[in-house]
Amino acid sequence: MRILVLGGTLFLGRHLVEAALGRGHDVTLFNRGETNPELFPDVEKLRGDRDGELAALEGRRWDAAIDTSGYVPRVVRASAKLLAGAVEHYTFVSSLSVNMPTAKTGLTEDDPVHELETEGNEDVNAHYGPLKALCERAVEEALPGRALQLRSGLIVGPHDPTRRFTYWVERVARGGDLVAPAPPEQLVQLIDVRDLAGWTIDGVEERRTGTFNVTGPVRTFAEMLGACRAAGASDARPVWVPEEVLLAHGVDLPLWIPLESHPQWAGFFAVSTARAEAHGLRCRPLEESARTILMSREAPSRKFGPSVPPAELDPELEARILQAAA
């Protein structure tokens, strides 16, 4: 197949390209050439900007397009309309944020999405979920019945620029007492980027359409840390610190949602993926994801679409919290 990828050099995008190339597909990248431009030297690269500079896409044809970099409806609509006559199938990488916040557990693709309160507002950091929902609508309107909409959850694995899971993998590997958010039974839901990329290419090959929640199994925080311990053969000992203590120290731990003060987010890590599973989604053990991260450590990167806060807990602050919790 001839596959056009809009983006393709950051986290999920690069794994999608690797998966497609690994199956023998002919891949073309369209991006500005600013993020990891050295990747995929043998792949055709078209330069442009999704916000008004789409000329490089005109007059070309592909079997399918994968949109990994759409955040603003106006911008997504422009590329989707241009490509409607140039591709047979269009995959849009959306987000479970279209439904958030919600206290409902077991959320499905049929549950309502959040609407944008102010028409024309393009502040992605402030309205990430509602804007993604409008992007989904723009794609479906441009390519009715030909679009695959992926509502991804929190993605982890090699080259993750957010480091939200990577922090815990590396912190557990250092061993000793570590600050963990109580209670141990709180939920977390993650998907390895390689599992998401492979399943997405499956969908492209099958011309799969419709909307799918795509994330991993529901686990407890204790189970997640246990997988990290197993991956690094670590002696780390979680110290389960109450929410009020963490908030009093101004802590925002990666993957932690303070549900006592924010109960409206209870559904974020308890989403149903039954529809995707019925179409072949399978997820590797989290221990394997953690082990891969330990084997391929990278310097932290902060470039990731909308701004993402640093996913780190300063060791000196951690020591003070541990002392306060003793």
N, C-alpha and C positions, 0 to 999 in steps of 0.2 A: 504493500500500500504506500501511497504518497501521503505523508502526514505533515501538515503545517502546525508548528507550535508557536503560539504567541507568548513570548517569554523564553523559558527553557533553559536558563542558566543559574537559577537560584535553586532552592531546596527541592520542592516537589518537581519543578520543571526539569531539572537536570536528571532526576531519576526516571521521569517519564521518557525523556529522550534516550537514556541508556536502555530502558526496557524495550522501546520501539526498535532501536538499532540492534539490540540483541536478538530480535525476532526477524531481522532482515528487512525491515521497512525502510523506505527512503524518506528521510526527515529534512525539513526546511525550518529554520528558525527565523522569526521576525522579532527584533527587539532593537533597543538603542545602542547596544554594544558597550554598555557601561558596567554591567555586572558579570564578572568572570568571563571576559571576552575570549580568553585563551582556551576555553573548553570546546571540545568537539571540532578540532581543526579540519576534519574531513567532511563536515556537514555544511550544506549550503546555508549561508546567512544573509538575510535581507535586512537592511538597516532602515529605520524609520522611528516614528513616535506614534503611539496609538492615539494621542490627542492631536489629531490634525495632520499627521504626516504618514499617510497610508499608501502613497503612490507606488511603493515597491510591490504591493500586493495586487495591483491592477493588472488585468490581462493574463493572470496565471490561474491554473487549476490544480486542485489536490483532491484526493479521495475524502480526506477528513481534516478537521482543524481541532486543536486543543487549546483552549484559552485558560492559561494559568495566571494571568496578570490583570484581570478585570476587576475594578473596584468602583468605578463611577458609571452609572447607567448611560449617560450621554456618550461616553467613550466606548463602552461595550456595544451600544446600539450601532455606532458608526461602523465598527469592524464587522459585526454580525451581518449588517445589511450588505456591506461590500462583499462579504464572503458567501452570502446566501446563494449566489449563482456560480460560485467557484468551487464549492465543496458539497459532498453528498451528506455529510454528517458533521455535527458540531458538538464538542464537549466543553462545558463550562464548569470550571472549578469554583463552586460557591462555598458556603460555610454553614455550619449549624448555628451560627450567630443570627441567622435570619429568624430563628424562633426564640432568641434569648433577649432578656431573661425570662425564665419560666420555672415555676415550682413543680410542674407536672413531670412525673417520671414515666418512662416508656414512651416518650415522644415519638410520633411517626411522621412520615412525609405528608400526611393529610392534615396535620395540625396547622392552624393559621400562622402566618408569618407576621412580623412587625411591620407596620407601615411608617413611612417617613412623614413626620409631622409638618415639616416645612418644605413645600415643593421647590425643587431646584437647589436644595442645600447639598453641597458636595464635600462636606467636611468628613472625610473617611474615618478619622480617629474618633470623632464624636458619634457618628452614625453608621458604623461599619456594617452591622447586621441589616438594617433597613435598606441601605444602599445595595448590598449584595442581593437582597430580595428583588429590588427593581432591576438589577442586572439580569437575574434569572428571567424576569418577565420580558425584558428587551430581547434576549436570545430566542425565547420561544416565539415571540411575535415575528422575528425576522426569519426563523426557520421552523415553522410549525410542524410538529411531528417528526422532526429530524434532529432534535437536541437531546443530549444526555446531560443532566444537571446533577452535579456531585456536591452534596452538602457534607463537606469534610469536617471531622472533629479535630482534636489536637494531634498533630502529626509529629512523630519522633523518629530518630534514627540518624544515620550518617549525614553530615553537612547541615544539621539543624541550626540555623542562625539564631533562633530564639533561646536555645539552651534550657528550656523549661524542664525537660526531662533529663537532659545532659547534666544539669546541676546536681540532681539527686544521684545519678550514676557515679559521678566523680567524687561527690561528698561521701557517699557510702564507701567508696573504694579507699578513701583516706583512713577509714576506721575510727574507733573511739566513740564517745558519746556525741550524738548529733541531735539538733533541734528538729522535731517533727510535730506537725500540727495535730492536736487532739480533736476528735477521738480517732483511734486507729481504724475504726470501721467506716470512716467517711469514704466516699466513692471517688474513683478516678477512671477515666476512659481515654485510652490512647490507641493510635494506630501507627504501625511502622510504615515509613514512607515507601519502602519497597513493596509492601503488600498493597498499598493504595495504588502505586504506579502500575503494578502488574495487573490488578483488577481493572484499572482504567483502560489499559491497552486491550484487555479482553473485550471490554465494552465497545471500544472503537472498532475492533475487528468484527464484532458481531452486529454492528450498527444498532447497539442498544439505545433505547430512548426512555425518557421519563426522568423522574427525580428520585434520588437515592440518598439516604443517610449513610455515610461511609465513615465509620470509626471502629474502634476495637472493642473487646469485651469489657464489661463492667467489672472493675476490681476494687478492693479496698486499698487505702493508702498503705496499710501494713503489708498487704500482698505485693504492692509495687516495690516497697523498700526491700522486701524479702527477695524479689527477683534481682534487685541490684546487688544485694549481699551475695547471692549465689553466683552471679556473673563475675564478681571480683574476688570470690573466696574471702570476703571481708569479715572482720570481727565487729563491725559497726553496731552500736547499740542505740536505737531510737529512744529519745526522751520525749514523751508525748506532752507537749506544752499546751495549756488551755488557750482558747482564742483570746480571752481578755488580756492575758500576759503578752501574747504576741503583738496584739494591737497597741498595748501600752508602750511597747518598745518600737513602734512604727514599722513593724515587719510586714512585708508582702511576699510570702514564700512562693516559689514557683509551684504551679498546679494546685495551690491551696485556695479554696473559696471559704471565707468566714461565714458559714451558714447561719450562725446564731444571730448575727447582725444583718445578714443578707439572705433570708430564706427564699426570696424570689428566684435565686439561682440554683435551687436544689435539683432541677432537672438537667443541668448542663452535662453532668457526667453519668447520666442514666437514660441514654437515648436508645431507642429500638433500632437495630440494624437488620431486622428480620428480612426486609425486602432485598437488601444487598446480599445477605447470606443465601437467600433462595436463588440468587443469580451467581453463586459461586464464590462470594467473598470468604476468604479464609485468612486468619491472622496467626503469625508465628508466635511462639512463647515470648513474653516480655524479657525473660532472661537472655534470650538470643539477641534482642535489640540492644540491651544494655552491654552485652559482651562485645558486640560490634563497635559500639561507641568507645569503649575502653581501648579497643585495638586501633582506633583511627582518630585519636584526639586531635583537635584543631584549635587554633587560636579563636577566641570569641569574635563573632561578627555581629554587627548591630544593624545591618541593612536588611530590612524585611518588610516590604510593603508599608502598611500603616505602622506607626511607631510602636515598638514593643519595649516595655520597661526591662532593665537589666534583671536577669533571672539569677541572682546571686545573693547569698547571705554572708556579709563580712565576718570573717573568723573571730574578730574581737567582739563584735556584737553577739555572735553566737555564744561565746564564752560567758558574756554577761547574762544572757537569757538562761543559760544552763545553771548558772549560779543562782539566779532568782527563782528558778523552778525547783531547786534542790530542797 
